[in-house]
Amino acid sequence: MESRPPLPPFTLETAIQKVRLAEDAWNSRDPSRVVLAYSPDTRWRNRAEFPVGREQAQAFLVRKWARELDYRLIKELWLFGAERIAVRFAYEWHDDARQWYRSYGNENWEFNAQGLMTSRFASINDLPIKDAERKYFWPLGRRPDDHPGLSDLGL
């Protein structure tokens, strides 16, 4: 059976690691890579979409990143339990008309014993921003280790 360390039960250290691994995967903008962190029967709530299973989650991500261009994300641990993690996040992106947005939200995650996410419930708000208001300027891909996090940026 496949596994995705770190595994539950989470400690503060492993919960922080799990959050950063999720951030790194989403910043890859590679749907086939991202879905490997989820159980085959994963259940999501993302705005008005409710994907079930990896195939639907992957199709959702393909649509998302076709619309949300130059996507850059920061996640931060909010709270954790034995097999659950809550995060807050903010990401910046623009549409095909070059209108920039900062999307803020919270996610609640639940994991199985193999460390695969079985549930992902997201609440997200989009704020149109001007180019001059952007805060994320690293090259597309993984956020550099020395880049400030959400709290450091006052987000």
C-alpha positions in Angstrom: 0.0 0.0 0.0 1.3 3.5 -0.9 2.2 5.9 1.8 3.0 9.6 2.0 5.2 10.5 5.0 5.1 12.1 7.4 2.4 9.9 8.8 -0.1 10.4 11.6 -0.3 10.9 14.5 1.2 14.3 13.8 3.6 16.3 16.0 4.1 20.0 15.6 7.3 19.2 13.6 5.6 16.7 11.3 2.5 18.8 10.8 4.6 21.8 9.7 6.5 19.4 7.4 3.3 18.1 5.9 2.0 21.6 5.3 5.2 22.6 3.5 5.2 19.5 1.4 1.6 20.3 0.3 2.6 23.9 -0.5 5.6 22.7 -2.6 3.4 20.2 -4.5 0.7 22.8 -5.3 3.4 25.4 -6.3 4.6 22.8 -8.9 1.2 23.3 -10.6 1.5 19.6 -11.7 -1.9 18.0 -11.2 -0.6 14.5 -11.6 2.0 15.1 -8.9 -0.4 16.8 -6.5 -3.0 14.1 -6.5 -0.5 11.5 -5.3 -0.8 13.0 -1.9 -4.5 12.2 -1.7 -6.2 8.9 -1.2 -7.8 7.2 -4.2 -11.2 8.0 -2.7 -10.4 11.5 -1.4 -13.3 13.9 -1.0 -12.9 17.7 -1.5 -14.9 20.8 -1.1 -13.5 23.7 -3.1 -15.8 26.7 -3.5 -18.8 25.2 -5.5 -16.9 22.0 -6.6 -16.9 18.7 -4.8 -14.5 16.4 -6.5 -14.4 12.8 -5.3 -11.4 10.6 -6.0 -8.0 11.3 -7.6 -9.3 11.5 -11.2 -11.9 14.2 -10.4 -9.3 16.1 -8.2 -6.8 16.0 -11.0 -9.4 17.3 -13.5 -10.3 20.1 -11.1 -6.6 21.1 -10.8 -6.1 21.1 -14.6 -9.1 23.6 -14.9 -7.9 25.6 -11.9 -4.3 26.2 -13.2 -5.6 26.9 -16.8 -7.5 29.8 -15.3 -5.2 30.9 -12.4 -2.1 31.9 -14.2 1.4 32.5 -12.6 0.0 30.9 -9.4 2.2 31.2 -6.3 1.0 29.9 -2.9 2.0 30.1 0.8 0.4 27.8 3.4 0.8 28.1 7.1 -0.1 25.6 9.8 -3.1 26.8 11.9 -3.8 23.8 14.1 -3.3 20.0 14.1 -4.5 16.9 15.8 -3.5 13.2 15.6 -4.7 12.8 12.0 -6.0 16.3 11.1 -4.4 19.5 10.1 -5.9 23.0 9.6 -4.1 25.5 7.5 -4.5 29.0 6.3 -3.2 30.1 3.0 -2.9 32.9 0.5 -2.0 32.7 -3.2 -1.5 35.2 -5.9 -2.5 34.7 -9.6 -3.8 36.5 -12.6 -6.4 35.8 -15.2 -6.0 36.0 -18.9 -6.8 39.7 -18.8 -3.8 40.2 -16.5 -6.0 41.1 -13.5 -4.1 40.0 -10.4 -5.8 38.4 -7.4 -4.8 37.3 -3.9 -7.0 34.4 -2.8 -7.2 33.9 0.9 -8.5 30.8 2.6 -8.6 28.0 5.1 -8.4 24.3 4.6 -9.2 21.4 6.9 -7.4 18.2 6.1 -7.9 14.6 7.3 -5.4 11.8 6.7 -5.4 8.0 6.7 -2.8 5.9 8.5 -0.7 5.9 5.3 -0.5 9.8 5.3 -2.7 10.2 2.3 -5.3 13.0 2.5 -8.8 11.6 2.6 -10.7 14.9 3.0 -9.9 18.4 2.0 -12.4 21.1 2.8 -11.4 24.6 1.5 -13.0 28.0 2.0 -11.6 30.7 -0.3 -12.1 34.4 -1.0 -10.6 36.2 -4.0 -9.4 39.8 -3.7 -8.6 41.7 -6.9 -5.2 43.5 -6.4 -3.1 45.8 -8.4 0.3 44.7 -9.7 1.9 47.0 -7.2 0.2 45.2 -4.3 1.7 41.8 -5.1 3.9 40.2 -2.5 5.0 37.0 -4.2 7.8 37.4 -6.7 9.8 34.2 -6.5 10.3 32.3 -9.8 7.4 29.9 -10.5 7.8 26.7 -8.5 8.8 26.0 -4.9 8.8 29.1 -2.6 12.4 29.7 -1.5 13.2 28.8 2.1 14.2 32.4 2.8 11.0 33.9 1.5 8.7 35.3 4.2 5.6 33.3 5.2 2.1 34.5 5.7 2.6 35.8 9.2 5.8 37.6 8.2 4.0 39.3 5.4 1.2 40.4 7.6 -1.3 38.2 5.7 
